[in-house]
Structure formats: C-alpha cells, structure tokens
Amino acid sequence: MEMKDIDDLPKNAANYTALTPLCFLERAATVHPTRKAVVHGSPPNVPASYEAHFGIPMSGAVINPVNIQLNASTIAFLLSHSRSAVVIVDQGFFTLAEDSLKIMKEKSHGNFKPPLLIVIADGSCNPKTLRYALGQGAIDYEKFLESGDPEFAWKPPQDEWQSISLSYTSGTTASQGVVLHHRGAYLMYLSNPLIWGMNEGAVYLWTLPMFHCNGRCFTWSLAALCGTNICHRQVTAKGVYSAIAKYGVTHFCAAPVVLNSIVNAPSEDTILPLPHVVCVMTAGAAPLPAVLFGMSQRGFRVTHTYGLSETYGPSTVCVWKPEWDSLPPETQARLNARLGVRYIGLEGLELISTQTGHPVPADGKTIGEIVMRGNLVMKGYLKNPKANEETFANGWFHSPDGYIEIKDRSKDIIISGGENISSVEVENSLYITLQYWRRQWWQGRASFGESLLVLS
C-alpha cells in the first residue's frame, strides 16, 4: 500500500538544499576568524591537502587523494583510470608524480594529454626539489591560487548524490575506485563528533593520513567544530606525546600499530601523566586487548571502530556502556576490542553466513560476512559494473572482511587441519606472554636467567 503524505507542499529554495560537508567552512570562518585552523607539519597532511578537501569540490570537481606509499606504476594506473585533469603534489613527492606521468605517457600510444601539474612548496624540504619541479614546468601552488578569482562564489551541488571524492582501495581488497557522494560525506562528518564526543574547538592531531578515506571525513568534521588541525612530519610516539603537551591535542586517530608504539615508548619519549584525557579512535587491523589496556593505563580513552573506504571510514563502533566502568581493566579492554554496533549514520548492519545468506548467531564464535546498507555506503566502484553488481547483491553492501567482534580479516585467517585459526588471537596471546616475560625480566625474576631471549 502506497503511503501518502498529509500535504502536497513542494520543495523550494527556502526550505531545501542538498546536503554537503562544505557548508560549514564559511560558518567556521565567520564564527572564529582568528582561530588557527591548521598547524603546519608534514606531507601528506599539509595545509594544501586540507584546503583541497574544500576547494576542489567547491569548484565542482572531485578530489582523489592518492596514497603516497604506492609505487609509480600503481599511481599511473589510478591517474589514468580516474582521468585526472589536475595533479597537485607536495615537492617531496614530485619525482614520484613525475615517474607516474612518464609511465602514463609510455602507455598512451601517442594520445597522452598531460594533466595540469601543481607543486606544493614546503620550507622544511630540500629547496633543490622545488627548483627542479618548477624547471619541469610545474606550477607553484600559491601562484596557482593567486591566479583564481577572489570574487568567486561557490554554490552547493544541486544534487547531493553528486560525487565529492574518489578513493582507491588497498589492503584486503583489490584496488577499486570508490566513489563517494556529498550526502554521505555530510552525514559522516556529523556522525564522527557525535560518536566520539568531540566538542567545539577540538584540537585534532593528524596521525592518520588524509588520503585514507578522506581522513575518515574528519577533514570536514573539524571545520564544523571550528577545530584546529595539528600535522607532524613523522608519526612517532615521541611526536604524539609532544603534541599533546605543546598544542593541547584532544583527539587523534591511529592504527593499532601506532597505539602499540605509544604503549611501549621508552620513558624519555613520553610525557606522563598526560595533562588531560586524550581521546583516540582506532581502526584498521583488529587491536589487541592488551594494547587497549595499556593505552587506558596511560590516560588515553580509546574508541574502537571498524570501516572501509566504501563506507566513508568508520561504520561500526564499540559503544562504551556505563556498567563496564566497574569491571576490571583487563575485562574492559577485552570488551572494547569488539566492534560493537553500527555507526549513527548507517541504517543497516548484519553479520551473515556466506553459505545461507542468513544472520549468524550472536555468540561471539561464529564467523560470518559483514554486510551494510544506508547513506554511508559508497555510490559504487568507478567503471566496474560487474564488481558493483556483486558487491550490492540482494540490496546490501558486502564487506570483503564479524554487539560484532572481528576475529580476523578473511585473508589473514589461518586454516590448519580444516580449522579456522584467527591470527589476531594468536598475536594477542603472544603479546600478553611477551609482556609477562618482560616484566619478569626487569623485576629480576626471570626463571631462565640471562638465557631469556625476548623477540619484539
């Protein structure tokens, strides 16, 4: 039966506009015109990268942040596949971009039309690389901005389904061009602060590259909060502790491997106790409960999430429950290692059997496939209808990677004697054992004496 509304009132310019995460930049500039937006540090998280997340879509184009850890041939493929018309590159990575364009030209069979090449000058880099880039015909980024129209008035997209970003996957899935729309980016950048308890004026440390899921959309969230972005040249435990003390960092995102380095940092690299509670969001590989416990002992409040490029970043979160406060710290860490429930902006989340397609029991043991649906799911893969048909089968987005606890990503499951063994559980057991023997050693009670060999 078709549901009818109580009226036939139409949309108009006064009561409807397409959702876009770009709109709060103007508000931030109006409310706090003198507040620092970015404290400059390191590529790829330089001011130009942050500016590009607004300037490029404001011009009606699509931003394609490229992972600088990729090799030239892979980047050449991405630039060719996306038909990039403009390439903006930090001077420290100019030769990587140059090599990529050379490969594109070699494979074009005489039909190569080079993109506009713009180089970002960085005073902390060798000036010779900038001179070389300019000598090869690249345009200086600041000069490029000066050539623009200062009176240009940007307009929101007419349709919020319009593409805002293109990101290429890596890791557990084959490289695909993930296309995201303005509506999803808007909902994600509002979901992030609500999930994490971020307040106006938050100070965010960029340990997460902006090329990963557009920095999980925190690029846009920080503008909405009139927050400050802190960028460092290298992500080190010492750098994290120093930024907290120097800039008053309140939040940062980090993969479990970074958390591990923070927990095991030598005393001379730490600043403890922390001047205030620092909120940390972790995602990527499943974190070890032992590492989560170590972070909490040092004054960090860790929020555990899971997500993909295809879901604008985080799509599940382990929501902390008040009754957990009275539990032993080790138990709290184990509970926090689970992936919890769907994100605020995600309408559907299930863990299903790969054989039957039905939901699996919520018993903490059964391994299944994660499927999702809603506004935080990508538009699709660029130029790949076959992959889109498969990934959106039966009205769900099928994640390549199980309140949910991911025992492992499918590619890391160990199969032995017909049994599935989680590499994460093996790693956690080894980590706990290693920490135990380290304590025994330093307390002078190692049962094996000086013959004890610690591998780390």
VENPE-V804871 format. One record per residue. N is the residue number from 1. RES is the residue in one small letter. PHI is phi in radians with two decimals (none if undefined). D_CENTER is the distance of its C-alpha to the mean C-alpha in whole Angstrom. Layout:
# VENPE-V804871
n=N res=RES phi=PHI d_center=D_CENTER
n=N res=RES phi=PHI d_center=D_CENTER
This chain:
# VENPE-V804871
n=1 res=m phi=none d_center=42
n=2 res=e phi=-1.32 d_center=40
n=3 res=m phi=-1.53 d_center=39
n=4 res=k phi=-1.80 d_center=41
n=5 res=d phi=-1.33 d_center=40
n=6 res=i phi=-1.39 d_center=42
n=7 res=d phi=-2.58 d_center=42
n=8 res=d phi=-2.15 d_center=42
n=9 res=l phi=-1.19 d_center=40
n=10 res=p phi=-1.58 d_center=38
n=11 res=k phi=-1.24 d_center=35
n=12 res=n phi=-2.59 d_center=36
n=13 res=a phi=-1.11 d_center=34
n=14 res=a phi=-1.47 d_center=35
n=15 res=n phi=-2.08 d_center=33
n=16 res=y phi=-2.60 d_center=30
n=17 res=t phi=-2.54 d_center=28
n=18 res=a phi=-1.12 d_center=25
n=19 res=l phi=-1.26 d_center=21
n=20 res=t phi=-2.68 d_center=19
n=21 res=p phi=-1.34 d_center=16
n=22 res=l phi=-1.42 d_center=18
n=23 res=c phi=-1.20 d_center=21
n=24 res=f phi=-1.45 d_center=20
n=25 res=l phi=-1.11 d_center=20
n=26 res=e phi=-1.10 d_center=24
n=27 res=r phi=-1.10 d_center=24
n=28 res=a phi=-1.07 d_center=23
n=29 res=a phi=-1.18 d_center=25
n=30 res=t phi=-1.35 d_center=28
n=31 res=v phi=-1.30 d_center=27
n=32 res=h phi=-2.28 d_center=26
n=33 res=p phi=-1.16 d_center=28
n=34 res=t phi=-1.83 d_center=28
n=35 res=r phi=-1.31 d_center=25
n=36 res=k phi=-1.17 d_center=23
n=37 res=a phi=-1.68 d_center=19
n=38 res=v phi=-2.41 d_center=18
n=39 res=v phi=-1.77 d_center=19
n=40 res=h phi=-1.17 d_center=19
n=41 res=g phi=-2.49 d_center=18
n=42 res=s phi=-2.45 d_center=17
n=43 res=p phi=-1.25 d_center=16
n=44 res=p phi=-1.47 d_center=13
n=45 res=n phi=-1.62 d_center=12
n=46 res=v phi=-1.80 d_center=16
n=47 res=p phi=-0.90 d_center=17
n=48 res=a phi=-1.07 d_center=18
n=49 res=s phi=-1.15 d_center=14
n=50 res=y phi=-1.15 d_center=14
n=51 res=e phi=-1.06 d_center=17
n=52 res=a phi=-1.12 d_center=16
n=53 res=h phi=-1.19 d_center=14
n=54 res=f phi=-1.92 d_center=17
n=55 res=g phi=-1.07 d_center=20
n=56 res=i phi=-1.14 d_center=19
n=57 res=p phi=-1.17 d_center=19
n=58 res=m phi=-1.14 d_center=22
n=59 res=s phi=-1.46 d_center=24
n=60 res=g phi=1.66 d_center=23
n=61 res=a phi=-1.65 d_center=21
n=62 res=v phi=-2.04 d_center=18
n=63 res=i phi=-1.48 d_center=15
n=64 res=n phi=-2.25 d_center=14
n=65 res=p phi=-1.21 d_center=12
n=66 res=v phi=-1.83 d_center=13
n=67 res=n phi=-1.19 d_center=12
n=68 res=i phi=-1.28 d_center=14
n=69 res=q phi=-1.45 d_center=15
n=70 res=l phi=-1.34 d_center=17
n=71 res=n phi=-1.49 d_center=20
n=72 res=a phi=-1.09 d_center=22
n=73 res=s phi=-1.15 d_center=24
n=74 res=t phi=-1.19 d_center=20
n=75 res=i phi=-1.12 d_center=19
n=76 res=a phi=-1.05 d_center=23
n=77 res=f phi=-1.08 d_center=22
n=78 res=l phi=-1.10 d_center=19
n=79 res=l phi=-1.15 d_center=21
n=80 res=s phi=-1.24 d_center=24
n=81 res=h phi=-1.10 d_center=22
n=82 res=s phi=-1.53 d_center=21
n=83 res=r phi=0.96 d_center=24
n=84 res=s phi=-1.11 d_center=22
n=85 res=a phi=-1.63 d_center=25
n=86 res=v phi=-2.35 d_center=23
n=87 res=v phi=-2.11 d_center=21
n=88 res=i phi=-1.91 d_center=20
n=89 res=v phi=-2.36 d_center=20
n=90 res=d phi=-1.16 d_center=20
n=91 res=q phi=-1.04 d_center=23
n=92 res=g phi=-1.19 d_center=22
n=93 res=f phi=-2.11 d_center=21
n=94 res=f phi=-1.09 d_center=24
n=95 res=t phi=-1.12 d_center=26
n=96 res=l phi=-1.13 d_center=23
n=97 res=a phi=-1.13 d_center=23
n=98 res=e phi=-1.08 d_center=26
n=99 res=d phi=-1.11 d_center=27
n=100 res=s phi=-1.12 d_center=24
n=101 res=l phi=-1.17 d_center=27
n=102 res=k phi=-1.11 d_center=30
n=103 res=i phi=-1.13 d_center=29
n=104 res=m phi=-1.05 d_center=28
n=105 res=k phi=-1.13 d_center=32
n=106 res=e phi=-1.11 d_center=33
n=107 res=k phi=-1.62 d_center=32
n=108 res=s phi=-1.52 d_center=33
n=109 res=h phi=0.98 d_center=37
n=110 res=g phi=1.50 d_center=38
n=111 res=n phi=-1.90 d_center=36
n=112 res=f phi=-1.39 d_center=33
n=113 res=k phi=-2.00 d_center=32
n=114 res=p phi=-1.12 d_center=30
n=115 res=p phi=-1.28 d_center=27
n=116 res=l phi=-1.14 d_center=27
n=117 res=l phi=-1.88 d_center=26
n=118 res=i phi=-2.12 d_center=25
n=119 res=v phi=-1.96 d_center=24
n=120 res=i phi=-1.65 d_center=23
n=121 res=a phi=-1.33 d_center=25
n=122 res=d phi=-2.34 d_center=24
n=123 res=g phi=-1.07 d_center=27
n=124 res=s phi=-1.50 d_center=25
n=125 res=c phi=-1.69 d_center=26
n=126 res=n phi=-1.12 d_center=29
n=127 res=p phi=-1.06 d_center=31
n=128 res=k phi=-1.09 d_center=32
n=129 res=t phi=-1.18 d_center=29
n=130 res=l phi=-1.20 d_center=29
n=131 res=r phi=-1.08 d_center=33
n=132 res=y phi=-1.11 d_center=32
n=133 res=a phi=-1.08 d_center=29
n=134 res=l phi=-1.16 d_center=32
n=135 res=g phi=-1.19 d_center=35
n=136 res=q phi=-1.56 d_center=33
n=137 res=g phi=1.73 d_center=33
n=138 res=a phi=-1.23 d_center=29
n=139 res=i phi=-1.73 d_center=29
n=140 res=d phi=-1.13 d_center=28
n=141 res=y phi=-1.01 d_center=25
n=142 res=e phi=-1.14 d_center=27
n=143 res=k phi=-1.15 d_center=30
n=144 res=f phi=-1.07 d_center=28
n=145 res=l phi=-1.14 d_center=27
n=146 res=e phi=-1.12 d_center=31
n=147 res=s phi=-1.40 d_center=32
n=148 res=g phi=-1.37 d_center=30
n=149 res=d phi=-1.56 d_center=32
n=150 res=p phi=-1.12 d_center=32
n=151 res=e phi=-1.67 d_center=33
n=152 res=f phi=-1.05 d_center=31
n=153 res=a phi=-1.93 d_center=30
n=154 res=w phi=-1.27 d_center=27
n=155 res=k phi=-2.23 d_center=27
n=156 res=p phi=-1.06 d_center=25
n=157 res=p phi=-1.12 d_center=24
n=158 res=q phi=-1.20 d_center=27
n=159 res=d phi=-2.21 d_center=25
n=160 res=e phi=-1.21 d_center=22
n=161 res=w phi=-1.37 d_center=22
n=162 res=q phi=-1.07 d_center=21
n=163 res=s phi=-1.21 d_center=18
n=164 res=i phi=-2.00 d_center=16
n=165 res=s phi=-2.59 d_center=13
n=166 res=l phi=-2.24 d_center=14
n=167 res=s phi=-2.24 d_center=11
n=168 res=y phi=-1.77 d_center=13
n=169 res=t phi=-1.29 d_center=12
n=170 res=s phi=-2.72 d_center=12
n=171 res=g phi=1.67 d_center=13
n=172 res=t phi=-1.37 d_center=15
n=173 res=t phi=-2.05 d_center=16
n=174 res=a phi=-1.13 d_center=18
n=175 res=s phi=-1.06 d_center=16
n=176 res=q phi=-2.37 d_center=16
n=177 res=g phi=-1.51 d_center=16
n=178 res=v phi=-1.54 d_center=14
n=179 res=v phi=-1.76 d_center=15
n=180 res=l phi=-1.99 d_center=14
n=181 res=h phi=-1.94 d_center=16
n=182 res=h phi=-1.06 d_center=17
n=183 res=r phi=-1.06 d_center=18
n=184 res=g phi=-1.11 d_center=15
n=185 res=a phi=-1.10 d_center=13
n=186 res=y phi=-1.08 d_center=15
n=187 res=l phi=-1.19 d_center=15
n=188 res=m phi=-1.23 d_center=12
n=189 res=y phi=-1.28 d_center=12
n=190 res=l phi=-1.52 d_center=15
n=191 res=s phi=-1.13 d_center=14
n=192 res=n phi=-0.96 d_center=11
n=193 res=p phi=-1.12 d_center=14
n=194 res=l phi=-1.16 d_center=17
n=195 res=i phi=-1.13 d_center=15
n=196 res=w phi=-1.69 d_center=14
n=197 res=g phi=1.23 d_center=18
n=198 res=m phi=-1.37 d_center=17
n=199 res=n phi=-1.85 d_center=20
n=200 res=e phi=-1.01 d_center=21
n=201 res=g phi=1.45 d_center=21
n=202 res=a phi=-1.01 d_center=18
n=203 res=v phi=-1.93 d_center=17
n=204 res=y phi=-1.92 d_center=13
n=205 res=l phi=-1.65 d_center=13
n=206 res=w phi=-1.48 d_center=10
n=207 res=t phi=-1.59 d_center=10
n=208 res=l phi=-1.65 d_center=6
n=209 res=p phi=-1.13 d_center=7
n=210 res=m phi=-1.20 d_center=7
n=211 res=f phi=-1.40 d_center=8
n=212 res=h phi=-1.57 d_center=4
n=213 res=c phi=0.91 d_center=5
n=214 res=n phi=0.94 d_center=6
n=215 res=g phi=1.10 d_center=4
n=216 res=r phi=0.98 d_center=4
n=217 res=c phi=1.26 d_center=7
n=218 res=f phi=-1.22 d_center=8
n=219 res=t phi=-0.95 d_center=10
n=220 res=w phi=-1.50 d_center=12
n=221 res=s phi=-1.07 d_center=13
n=222 res=l phi=-1.11 d_center=14
n=223 res=a phi=-1.19 d_center=17
n=224 res=a phi=-1.09 d_center=18
n=225 res=l phi=-1.59 d_center=18
n=226 res=c phi=0.94 d_center=20
n=227 res=g phi=-1.55 d_center=18
n=228 res=t phi=-2.03 d_center=18
n=229 res=n phi=-1.71 d_center=15
n=230 res=i phi=-1.90 d_center=16
n=231 res=c phi=-2.08 d_center=15
n=232 res=h phi=-2.10 d_center=16
n=233 res=r phi=-1.18 d_center=18
n=234 res=q phi=-2.31 d_center=17
n=235 res=v phi=-1.56 d_center=15
n=236 res=t phi=-2.30 d_center=18
n=237 res=a phi=-1.05 d_center=19
n=238 res=k phi=-1.08 d_center=22
n=239 res=g phi=-1.11 d_center=20
n=240 res=v phi=-1.13 d_center=18
n=241 res=y phi=-1.08 d_center=21
n=242 res=s phi=-1.14 d_center=22
n=243 res=a phi=-1.14 d_center=20
n=244 res=i phi=-1.08 d_center=20
n=245 res=a phi=-1.27 d_center=24
n=246 res=k phi=-1.43 d_center=24
n=247 res=y phi=-1.87 d_center=22
n=248 res=g phi=1.26 d_center=22
n=249 res=v phi=-0.94 d_center=18
n=250 res=t phi=-1.88 d_center=18
n=251 res=h phi=-2.53 d_center=14
n=252 res=f phi=-2.79 d_center=11
n=253 res=c phi=-1.83 d_center=8
n=254 res=a phi=-2.78 d_center=9
n=255 res=a phi=-1.23 d_center=9
n=256 res=p phi=-0.94 d_center=13
n=257 res=v phi=-1.13 d_center=14
n=258 res=v phi=-1.24 d_center=14
n=259 res=l phi=-1.05 d_center=15
n=260 res=n phi=-1.06 d_center=18
n=261 res=s phi=-1.19 d_center=19
n=262 res=i phi=-1.20 d_center=19
n=263 res=v phi=-1.14 d_center=21
n=264 res=n phi=-1.75 d_center=24
n=265 res=a phi=-1.16 d_center=24
n=266 res=p phi=-1.12 d_center=27
n=267 res=s phi=-0.99 d_center=29
n=268 res=e phi=-1.22 d_center=30
n=269 res=d phi=-1.67 d_center=26
n=270 res=t phi=-1.84 d_center=25
n=271 res=i phi=-2.27 d_center=26
n=272 res=l phi=-2.18 d_center=27
n=273 res=p phi=-1.24 d_center=28
n=274 res=l phi=-1.11 d_center=25
n=275 res=p phi=-1.18 d_center=26
n=276 res=h phi=-2.86 d_center=24
n=277 res=v phi=-1.17 d_center=22
n=278 res=v phi=-2.00 d_center=18
n=279 res=c phi=-1.54 d_center=16
n=280 res=v phi=-2.20 d_center=13
n=281 res=m phi=-1.95 d_center=10
n=282 res=t phi=-2.07 d_center=10
n=283 res=a phi=-2.80 d_center=8
n=284 res=g phi=1.80 d_center=9
n=285 res=a phi=-1.17 d_center=12
n=286 res=a phi=-1.09 d_center=15
n=287 res=p phi=-1.31 d_center=16
n=288 res=l phi=-1.39 d_center=19
n=289 res=p phi=-0.93 d_center=21
n=290 res=a phi=-1.11 d_center=23
n=291 res=v phi=-1.25 d_center=20
n=292 res=l phi=-1.06 d_center=19
n=293 res=f phi=-1.09 d_center=23
n=294 res=g phi=-1.08 d_center=23
n=295 res=m phi=-1.14 d_center=20
n=296 res=s phi=-1.13 d_center=22
n=297 res=q phi=-1.16 d_center=25
n=298 res=r phi=-1.68 d_center=24
n=299 res=g phi=1.74 d_center=23
n=300 res=f phi=-1.64 d_center=19
n=301 res=r phi=-1.82 d_center=18
n=302 res=v phi=-1.70 d_center=16
n=303 res=t phi=-1.87 d_center=14
n=304 res=h phi=-1.74 d_center=13
n=305 res=t phi=-2.26 d_center=11
n=306 res=y phi=-2.46 d_center=10
n=307 res=g phi=-3.02 d_center=9
n=308 res=l phi=-2.53 d_center=8
n=309 res=s phi=-1.01 d_center=8
n=310 res=e phi=-1.21 d_center=11
n=311 res=t phi=-2.12 d_center=10
n=312 res=y phi=1.11 d_center=8
n=313 res=g phi=1.92 d_center=5
n=314 res=p phi=-1.06 d_center=8
n=315 res=s phi=-2.28 d_center=11
n=316 res=t phi=-2.31 d_center=13
n=317 res=v phi=-2.56 d_center=14
n=318 res=c phi=-1.49 d_center=17
n=319 res=v phi=-1.28 d_center=19
n=320 res=w phi=-1.24 d_center=21
n=321 res=k phi=-1.84 d_center=25
n=322 res=p phi=-0.98 d_center=28
n=323 res=e phi=-1.19 d_center=30
n=324 res=w phi=-1.33 d_center=28
n=325 res=d phi=-1.04 d_center=28
n=326 res=s phi=-1.57 d_center=32
n=327 res=l phi=-1.44 d_center=31
n=328 res=p phi=-1.03 d_center=31
n=329 res=p phi=-0.96 d_center=28
n=330 res=e phi=-1.11 d_center=27
n=331 res=t phi=-1.21 d_center=28
n=332 res=q phi=-1.03 d_center=25
n=333 res=a phi=-1.12 d_center=23
n=334 res=r phi=-1.14 d_center=23
n=335 res=l phi=-1.17 d_center=23
n=336 res=n phi=-1.26 d_center=19
n=337 res=a phi=-1.30 d_center=18
n=338 res=r phi=-1.32 d_center=19
n=339 res=l phi=-1.62 d_center=16
n=340 res=g phi=1.26 d_center=18
n=341 res=v phi=-2.21 d_center=19
n=342 res=r phi=-1.17 d_center=17
n=343 res=y phi=-1.15 d_center=15
n=344 res=i phi=-0.99 d_center=17
n=345 res=g phi=-1.48 d_center=16
n=346 res=l phi=-1.75 d_center=17
n=347 res=e phi=-1.44 d_center=20
n=348 res=g phi=-2.51 d_center=21
n=349 res=l phi=-2.64 d_center=20
n=350 res=e phi=-2.47 d_center=22
n=351 res=l phi=-2.03 d_center=23
n=352 res=i phi=-2.04 d_center=25
n=353 res=s phi=-1.29 d_center=28
n=354 res=t phi=-1.28 d_center=27
n=355 res=q phi=-1.56 d_center=31
n=356 res=t phi=-1.82 d_center=32
n=357 res=g phi=1.41 d_center=29
n=358 res=h phi=-1.65 d_center=30
n=359 res=p phi=-1.02 d_center=28
n=360 res=v phi=-1.54 d_center=28
n=361 res=p phi=-1.08 d_center=30
n=362 res=a phi=-1.51 d_center=28
n=363 res=d phi=-1.87 d_center=29
n=364 res=g phi=1.28 d_center=27
n=365 res=k phi=-2.16 d_center=28
n=366 res=t phi=-1.23 d_center=28
n=367 res=i phi=-1.58 d_center=25
n=368 res=g phi=-2.53 d_center=24
n=369 res=e phi=-1.80 d_center=22
n=370 res=i phi=-1.45 d_center=19
n=371 res=v phi=-2.21 d_center=20
n=372 res=m phi=-2.46 d_center=18
n=373 res=r phi=-2.68 d_center=20
n=374 res=g phi=2.39 d_center=19
n=375 res=n phi=-1.27 d_center=18
n=376 res=l phi=-1.69 d_center=14
n=377 res=v phi=-1.88 d_center=15
n=378 res=m phi=-0.96 d_center=15
n=379 res=k phi=-1.17 d_center=18
n=380 res=g phi=2.67 d_center=18
n=381 res=y phi=-1.55 d_center=18
n=382 res=l phi=-1.14 d_center=20
n=383 res=k phi=0.97 d_center=24
n=384 res=n phi=-2.52 d_center=23
n=385 res=p phi=-1.06 d_center=26
n=386 res=k phi=-1.14 d_center=26
n=387 res=a phi=-1.12 d_center=23
n=388 res=n phi=-1.15 d_center=22
n=389 res=e phi=-1.09 d_center=26
n=390 res=e phi=-1.27 d_center=25
n=391 res=t phi=-1.28 d_center=21
n=392 res=f phi=-1.83 d_center=23
n=393 res=a phi=-1.03 d_center=26
n=394 res=n phi=1.08 d_center=28
n=395 res=g phi=1.36 d_center=25
n=396 res=w phi=-2.24 d_center=22
n=397 res=f phi=-1.52 d_center=19
n=398 res=h phi=-1.65 d_center=19
n=399 res=s phi=-1.22 d_center=16
n=400 res=p phi=-1.27 d_center=17
n=401 res=d phi=-1.61 d_center=17
n=402 res=g phi=none d_center=20
n=403 res=y phi=none d_center=23
n=404 res=i phi=-1.87 d_center=20
n=405 res=e phi=-2.13 d_center=20
n=406 res=i phi=-1.42 d_center=18
n=407 res=k phi=-1.19 d_center=21
n=408 res=d phi=-3.12 d_center=19
n=409 res=r phi=-1.42 d_center=17
n=410 res=s phi=-0.97 d_center=20
n=411 res=k phi=-1.27 d_center=21
n=412 res=d phi=-1.78 d_center=21
n=413 res=i phi=-1.15 d_center=24
n=414 res=i phi=-1.67 d_center=27
n=415 res=i phi=-1.86 d_center=30
n=416 res=s phi=-2.38 d_center=33
n=417 res=g phi=1.07 d_center=37
n=418 res=g phi=1.43 d_center=35
n=419 res=e phi=-1.84 d_center=33
n=420 res=n phi=-1.51 d_center=29
n=421 res=i phi=-2.06 d_center=28
n=422 res=s phi=-1.42 d_center=24
n=423 res=s phi=-1.15 d_center=23
n=424 res=v phi=-1.15 d_center=21
n=425 res=e phi=-1.16 d_center=24
n=426 res=v phi=-1.11 d_center=26
n=427 res=e phi=-1.08 d_center=24
n=428 res=n phi=-1.11 d_center=24
n=429 res=s phi=-1.09 d_center=28
n=430 res=l phi=-1.13 d_center=28
n=431 res=y phi=-1.10 d_center=26
n=432 res=i phi=-1.10 d_center=28
n=433 res=t phi=-1.10 d_center=31
n=434 res=l phi=-1.07 d_center=30
n=435 res=q phi=-1.10 d_center=29
n=436 res=y phi=-1.09 d_center=33
n=437 res=w phi=-1.21 d_center=35
n=438 res=r phi=-1.09 d_center=33
n=439 res=r phi=-1.10 d_center=34
n=440 res=q phi=-1.10 d_center=38
n=441 res=w phi=-1.12 d_center=38
n=442 res=w phi=-1.25 d_center=38
n=443 res=q phi=-1.50 d_center=40
n=444 res=g phi=1.31 d_center=42
n=445 res=r phi=-2.14 d_center=43
n=446 res=a phi=-1.16 d_center=41
n=447 res=s phi=-1.14 d_center=44
n=448 res=f phi=-1.76 d_center=44
n=449 res=g phi=1.03 d_center=44
n=450 res=e phi=-1.29 d_center=44
n=451 res=s phi=-1.44 d_center=43
n=452 res=l phi=-1.16 d_center=40
n=453 res=l phi=-1.94 d_center=37
n=454 res=v phi=-1.80 d_center=33
n=455 res=l phi=-1.82 d_center=31
n=456 res=s phi=-2.63 d_center=27
